[in-house]
Amino acid sequence: MLCLGFTSLLVLVLGTSSGTAFPRDALKKGCSLSKYRFPVPHELQAVWKLKKQFEDIMPLSDHKCHTRLFHRKWKVASLSVLDRVKLVEAELDFAISMLELPADPRFAKTRWQPLAFLTQVQEDLRGCMDTEALLHQPSGKVRHWLHKLQEAKESRGVGCLEASAILHLFQILHDLQCVALWEQCT
């Protein structure tokens, strides 16, 4: 099942056409997120290895939980560009904060490359956001999801949140790709 998910993501990444990252009025001049339309294969492999190793050790720990944080009834492609940016920014913040937590020694070393990659993505995304993007008030869908994320942070245990973030890293990368593809995202 993991290989199928990884294979599907690779097909999606490799089969998508190029496009502009944002409309001109929603980014700083000279900014481009186009490199995230086709993430580097070794970065995807590092994320896959992290997810796989986590799934292998998860049954031995207390990371099981029933959060449906990443189960949404809407698709990211249906959002405005600025809503996509807000969503991905929040997803990256959440994932990075979970990967920065102290980890089981068997798992700590596997985190560094995906953490470095996601941190770079976060910096690039924030570097591209102009005042309009920073001040954008998200739509009801995104606002509801952000509220759901905040509630989960307040009511769920750290192990549950960590599991949710790690198990949905490929969804976060897909959402990032949608931001980078702009109008070609479907």
Secondary structure by P-SEA (a helix, b strand, c coil): caaaaaaaaaaaaaabbbbbccccccccccccccccccccaaaaaaaaaaaaaaaaacccccccccccccccccccccccaaaaaaaaaaaaaaaaaaaaccccccccccaaaaaaaaaaaaaaaaaacccccccccccaaaaaaaaaaaaaaacccaaaaaaaaaaaaaaaaaaaaaaaaccccc
